[in-house]
Amino acid sequence: MSQQHSAAPAPTIATVTRRRDWWRDAVIYQVYPRSFADSNGDGMGDLEGVRARLPYLRDLGVDAVWLSPFYASPQADAGYDVADYRAVDPMFGNLLDADALIRDAHALGLRIIVDLVPNHSSDQHEWFKRALAEGPGSPSRDRYHFRPGKGENGELPPNDWESIFGGPAWTRVADGEWYLHLFAPEQPDFNWEHPAVGDEFRSILRFWLDMGVDGFRIDVAHGLVKAEGLPDIGDADQLKLLGNDVMPFFDQDGVHEVYRQWRHVLDEYSPSLRPGVPPERIFVAEAWTPTVERTAHYVRPDELHQAFNFQYLSTDWDAKELRAVIDRTLEAMRPVGAPATWVLSNHDVTRHATRFANPPGLGTQIRTAGDRDLGLRRARAATLLMLALPGSAYVYQGEELGLPDVVDLPDEVRQDPAYFRGAGQDGFRDGCRVPIPWTREGSSYGFGGGGSWLPQPAGWGELSVEAQTGVAGSTLELYRAALSTRRAQPDLGAGDAVEWLRAPEGVLAFRRGEFVCVANTSGESVTVPAYGRVLLASGELTEADGEAKVPADTTVWWTTA
């Protein structure tokens, strides 16, 4: 039997304000603004579009909304190249729109988390333009990583570092010096050894906190500090001295002093200084680290609140592998007192409905559609498993509709800068960024009054919010029921442990108080004890004589109460 529940009543602002440590069990919904909702028909999503759809997110049952960058930007990397951290790009609106969005969200009981990009700026940032104009040896150049080149005439890059987007991590300017960019050439890296950089970002934090935001997601949180001397990766002896078994441009211990200083700023605003704004602002780190144990360093009590669990996101749909990463995550977070986080999709990876539709081991960027029915079954099951685990969960826009990646976009419409670099990342992130469908009909399926900046596939309307709302068994209603049930069950949400139960091979089974979760990854039906009353299931199951037959790629929630 398939169980569905209506969404729980939306919390009032008073309820939200009284609730401390909200982030320990929060479900946070990522909005990629250019692909969420377009209010003016120009084909690009905007802040007014997000604002108009806030009631949908409240009714979905999430606690907070994380907005990908909407700052003033030339858009060389979809807004992750920021020219002005205190301005909204005109394509998204203006500061009044941002203020109205934040106020409306709070009135609906939702919190707002904004993206912050501290590793690099745009090459159109005033600081960088001044550095270019003032030339070698100028104080302005010290705010970035400018270096003379190697070779007889300085014609070779200063070291052997490669850009994450492919090609050298250095670009030469007209006067002969080179500047460092771990991503696109339009994204020069800040030099965090320079005190002006730290001063500027603490000021930026206060600017947005004064606007009323509830937290920050920190882009490339592991990349701010580079190894002293910028050694070659090929210099094995020098790298050995650095320790940590990491690249010299990622996860350096020096980043933690930056975040300790930031935490002091954030704590000044908790409880909130602005009427109507919920207390306890938070930091969330995008920190790609070699191990979960290294990730835990970012969430020590005097640093950040959460860090994305990319080890979990990268795990295949396999019970043994999933149990191992769950155990390691909970064990790593327990000593620092931080909640685990769980995430399956975001704007940088192939949606999990498509990842799970393909054979395991292909990574997080996949170019083929695979078996879409299989992928959707597994995605639904993976979602219920994720939402049953202790801690906080992240949902990427459109996954509640079961959206797959659009893998067959024409080359001429792609905009991912990594796609054009020829190496490094695969450059297929556009597939998970296609604007989401709201209605069955229309030129952009309700995304806006015109077209969309990336083409939506035929049949997208059948996956829309309109097509799934009120339909028993739809993926949207499964998410609504899951989030409502999660909020209502006292044993779900925050915590730091699970009690594993005996289960057939390929099956995960665990207990949390009076709650039991069973996830079948085995590829065939299995029989398990009927643990009590079924709360929710991602697919059909049958029960008889105290046993339950759980189909392949299905997760079931029970209560023993």
Disulfide bonds with the S-S distance in Angstrom:
none
